């Protein structure tokens, strides 16, 4: 039987992460018992101390055991913890040596949503791939630059370490683990019971681009603002460099350092965000929206749009255009 440790961190922890994880693995056990098979999982709630209480006013969760009482586990699940990140990491730092020790003793480790910050603080993600909620991506990259963050991903799986994207995409990761440990048939059954989209694999569709201005390079901030105000114009990198009286090479280096995007990538993201809003709210057809945001090449527009959102412009419009939704 695989022992699963669902951590109960100190602070404002996602009760939905904990409850859904516990329920999904428990339902697998119940399904196996109905056909006279042994349960696969033993799921326990593990905290730093037994006095830890999580409550959102309606529900209360207390750990069954402390980390000092768990000498061996097979799977550690770290739920999302909200609030000031530095305080969260400080309050939960005692988990770090225990997680590291268990991992080196053969346990696998899972982070759900922004639980990735606690996982990254262990150092186990150094040089490895990871995802988290796209809203926390910039902060995560600054705190843990040695981690290969992939914020568009729903799931990453590398060297016995698993991470999930934002919010309820944690369900997709738990479903992924059910498939890994209990087989595809059980995962398909679970996806039907919990009504989870089995094939969902990207956060791109849900990402809202906000220009990354949490930096101190004032020239680059002005360049960003210029792009955002003139995205429908045909701006070149050379023109932008000339406008701010710096060399193209210097502009590109500073822009990448400040925003984590190249100049061209930033232009694309601003234009595609404008296109998304146009497709959601306006009566113009796809080609008209394309021209409005500065594209003239239909193939290039569709390619970049799908790369950044996971859908074609037509698919996106059909999904989010308000009149289409109300008619449906």
C-alpha positions in Angstrom: 0.0 0.0 0.0 1.3 3.4 -1.0 1.5 5.9 1.9 0.4 9.4 0.9 1.3 12.4 3.2 -0.9 15.4 2.5 0.8 18.3 4.3 -1.1 20.7 6.4 1.1 23.8 6.3 0.9 26.8 8.7 -1.0 29.7 7.3 -3.9 30.2 4.9 -3.9 26.9 3.1 -6.1 25.8 0.3 -8.7 23.5 1.9 -10.0 22.6 -1.6 -6.6 21.2 -2.5 -6.6 19.0 0.6 -10.2 17.9 0.5 -10.1 17.0 -3.3 -6.8 15.2 -3.0 -8.0 13.1 0.0 -11.4 12.4 -1.7 -9.9 11.3 -5.1 -7.5 8.8 -3.7 -10.1 7.6 -1.2 -12.6 7.0 -4.1 -10.0 4.8 -5.8 -9.7 2.7 -2.7 -13.5 2.4 -2.5 -13.7 1.3 -6.2 -11.1 -1.4 -5.6 -12.8 -2.7 -2.5 -16.1 -3.0 -4.4 -14.5 -5.6 -6.6 -12.8 -7.3 -3.7 -9.3 -5.8 -4.3 -7.0 -4.4 -1.7 -6.9 -0.6 -1.4 -3.9 1.0 -3.0 -3.4 4.1 -0.8 -3.2 5.1 2.8 -3.8 8.8 3.0 -2.9 10.8 6.1 -2.8 14.5 6.9 0.6 15.5 8.2 1.5 18.8 10.0 4.3 20.4 11.9 2.3 20.0 15.1 -1.1 18.6 15.9 -2.4 22.0 17.1 -2.3 23.3 13.6 -5.9 24.1 12.6 -7.0 25.2 9.1 -10.4 26.8 8.9 -12.3 29.0 6.4 -15.2 29.7 8.7 -17.1 26.6 7.6 -14.6 23.7 7.7 -11.8 22.8 10.0 -8.8 20.5 9.2 -6.3 19.2 11.7 -3.3 16.9 11.0 -3.5 13.3 12.1 0.3 13.1 12.6 3.3 15.3 12.8 6.4 15.0 10.6 8.2 13.6 13.6 5.8 10.6 13.6 6.2 9.8 9.9 9.5 7.9 9.3 8.6 6.8 5.8 6.2 7.9 3.2 5.8 7.2 -0.6 4.2 10.5 -1.8 4.2 14.0 -0.3 1.6 16.4 -1.4 2.1 20.1 -0.8 -1.1 22.2 -1.1 -1.3 25.9 -2.0 -0.6 28.3 0.8 -1.7 31.9 0.4 -0.4 35.2 1.8 3.0 36.8 2.0 5.4 34.3 0.4 8.3 35.1 2.6 6.2 34.6 5.7 4.7 31.4 4.3 8.2 30.0 3.7 9.4 31.1 7.1 6.4 29.6 8.9 6.8 26.3 7.1 10.6 26.0 7.0 10.6 23.0 9.3 9.0 21.0 6.5 12.1 21.5 4.4 14.6 19.0 5.9 11.8 16.4 6.3 10.8 16.7 2.6 14.4 16.5 1.5 15.1 13.4 3.7 11.9 11.6 2.5 12.8 12.4 -1.2 16.3 11.0 -0.8 14.8 7.9 0.8 12.6 7.3 -2.2 9.5 9.4 -1.7 8.0 11.3 -4.6 6.9 15.0 -4.0 3.9 16.9 -5.4 3.2 20.6 -5.3 -0.3 21.9 -6.1 -0.6 25.5 -7.5 1.5 27.9 -5.4 2.6 25.1 -3.1 5.4 25.2 -5.6 7.1 27.9 -3.5 7.4 25.6 -0.5 8.7 22.8 -2.8 11.2 25.2 -4.5 12.5 26.3 -1.1 13.8 22.8 -0.5 16.2 23.1 -3.4 14.8 19.9 -5.0 13.6 21.9 -8.0 17.0 23.3 -8.9 17.7 22.8 -12.6 14.3 21.0 -13.0 11.0 21.8 -14.6 8.1 23.2 -12.6 4.8 25.0 -13.0 2.6 27.0 -10.7 -0.3 29.4 -11.0 0.4 31.8 -13.9 -0.4 34.8 -11.7 2.5 33.8 -9.4 5.0 33.1 -12.3 6.9 36.4 -12.2 7.4 36.3 -8.4 8.4 32.7 -8.5 11.0 33.3 -11.3 12.6 36.1 -9.3 12.8 34.0 -6.1 13.9 30.8 -7.8 15.8 31.7 -11.0 17.6 28.3 -11.0 14.2 26.5 -11.6 13.0 25.9 -15.1 9.5 27.5 -14.7 6.9 26.5 -17.3 3.9 28.6 -16.4 1.8 27.5 -19.3 1.9 23.9 -18.2 -0.8 22.2 -16.3 1.5 19.4 -15.1 5.2 18.7 -14.9 6.7 15.4 -14.0 10.5 15.1 -13.6 12.7 12.8 -11.4 9.9 11.9 -9.0 8.7 15.5 -8.6 5.3 16.7 -9.8 3.9 20.2 -10.0 0.5 21.5 -11.1 -0.7 24.8 -12.5 -3.2 27.2 -10.9 -6.2 26.6 -8.8 -8.3 23.6 -9.9 -5.7 22.3 -12.3 -4.5 20.5 -9.2 -7.3 18.0 -10.0 -5.6 17.2 -13.3 -2.4 16.4 -11.5 -4.1 14.1 -9.0 -5.9 12.4 -11.9 -2.5 12.0 -13.6 -1.2 10.3 -10.4 -4.2 8.1 -10.2 -3.5 6.9 -13.7 0.2 6.3 -12.9 -0.5 4.3 -9.7 -3.9 2.7 -10.4 -4.0 2.5 -14.2 -5.7 4.3 -17.0 -9.1 2.6 -16.6 -9.3 3.8 -13.0 -8.2 7.3 -14.1 -10.9 7.5 -16.8 -13.5 6.3 -14.2 -12.3 9.0 -11.8 -12.4 11.7 -14.5 -16.1 10.8 -15.1 -17.0 10.8 -11.4 -15.3 14.1 -10.7 -16.1 15.5 -14.1 -12.5 16.5 -14.9 -11.3 17.1 -18.4 -8.9 14.2 -18.9 -6.9 15.8 -21.8 -6.4 19.3 -20.4 -2.7 20.0 -20.5 -2.2 23.8 -20.7 -2.9 26.9 -18.6 -2.4 29.2 -21.7 -6.1 29.5 -22.3 -6.6 31.1 -18.9 -3.6 33.4 -18.7 -4.1 37.1 -18.7 -1.0 39.1 -19.7 -0.1 42.0 -17.5 3.0 43.8 -18.6 5.9 42.8 -16.3 6.8 46.2 -14.7 7.9 45.0 -11.3 11.5 46.1 -12.0 13.6 49.3 -11.6 14.7 49.9 -15.2 12.8 53.1 -16.0 13.9 53.2 -19.7 12.5 49.7 -20.2 9.3 50.6 -18.4 8.9 53.5 -20.9 9.6 51.2 -23.8 6.9 48.8 -22.5 4.4 51.6 -22.2 5.2 52.7 -25.7 4.6 49.2 -27.0 1.3 49.0 -25.1 0.1 52.4 -26.5 1.2 51.7 -30.1 0.7 47.9 -30.4 -1.4 48.3 -33.6 1.5 50.1 -35.3 4.3 48.3 -37.1 7.0 48.9 -34.5 10.5 47.4 -35.1 13.1 46.8 -32.5 15.4 49.2 -34.2 12.8 51.9 -34.1 12.2 51.3 -30.4 15.9 51.5 -29.7 16.2 54.7 -31.7 13.3 56.2 -29.9 15.0 55.7 -26.5 18.5 56.5 -27.8 20.1 53.2 -26.9 21.6 50.5 -29.1 19.4 47.6 -30.3 21.7 45.1 -28.5 21.6 47.1 -25.2 17.8 47.4 -25.5 17.3 43.7 -26.0 19.6 42.7 -23.2 18.0 45.1 -20.7 14.5 44.3 -21.9 15.0 40.5 -21.4 16.6 41.0 -18.0 13.7 43.3 -16.8 10.7 41.5 -18.2 11.9 37.9 -18.9 10.6 38.5 -22.5 12.5 39.5 -25.6 11.2 42.8 -27.2 9.5 40.8 -30.0 7.9 38.4 -27.5 6.5 41.3 -25.5 5.0 42.9 -28.6 3.4 39.6 -29.5 1.9 39.1 -26.0 0.5 42.7 -25.9 -1.0 42.3 -29.3 -2.5 38.8 -28.6 -3.9 40.1 -25.3 -5.6 42.9 -27.2 -6.9 40.4 -29.8 -8.3 38.2 -27.0 -10.3 41.2 -25.7 -11.5 42.0 -29.2 -12.6 38.4 -29.8 -14.4 38.4 -26.5 -16.3 41.6 -26.7 -16.5 43.0 -30.3 -18.6 42.2 -33.3 -15.7 42.4 -35.7 -14.7 39.1 -37.4 -11.4 37.4 -36.8 -9.6 39.2 -39.7 -10.8 42.6 -38.5 -9.6 41.9 -35.0 -6.3 40.7 -36.5 -5.8 44.0 -38.4 -6.8 46.1 -35.3 -4.0 44.7 -33.3 -1.3 45.2 -35.9 -1.1 41.9 -37.8 -1.5 41.6 -41.6 -0.3 38.0 -42.0 -3.2 35.6 -41.2 -1.0 32.6 -40.8 1.4 34.3 -38.5 -1.5 35.7 -36.4 -3.1 32.3 -36.0 0.2 30.6 -35.2 1.2 33.1 -32.5 -2.4 33.2 -31.1 -2.5 29.5 -30.7 1.0 29.3 -29.3 0.0 31.8 -26.5 -3.5 30.7 -25.8 -3.7 27.0 -26.9 -6.7 27.8 -29.2 -7.1 29.2 -32.7 -8.7 32.7 -32.9 -11.9 31.1 -34.1 -12.0 28.6 -31.3 -11.3 31.3 -28.8 -14.1 33.5 -30.1 -16.6 30.6 -30.1 -15.6 29.9 -26.5 -15.6 33.4 -25.0 -17.6 35.8 -27.3 -20.4 37.0 -25.0 -23.1 37.1 -27.6 -22.2 33.5 -28.7 -22.3 32.3 -25.1 -25.7 34.0 -24.4 -27.2 32.5 -27.6 -25.9 29.0 -26.7 
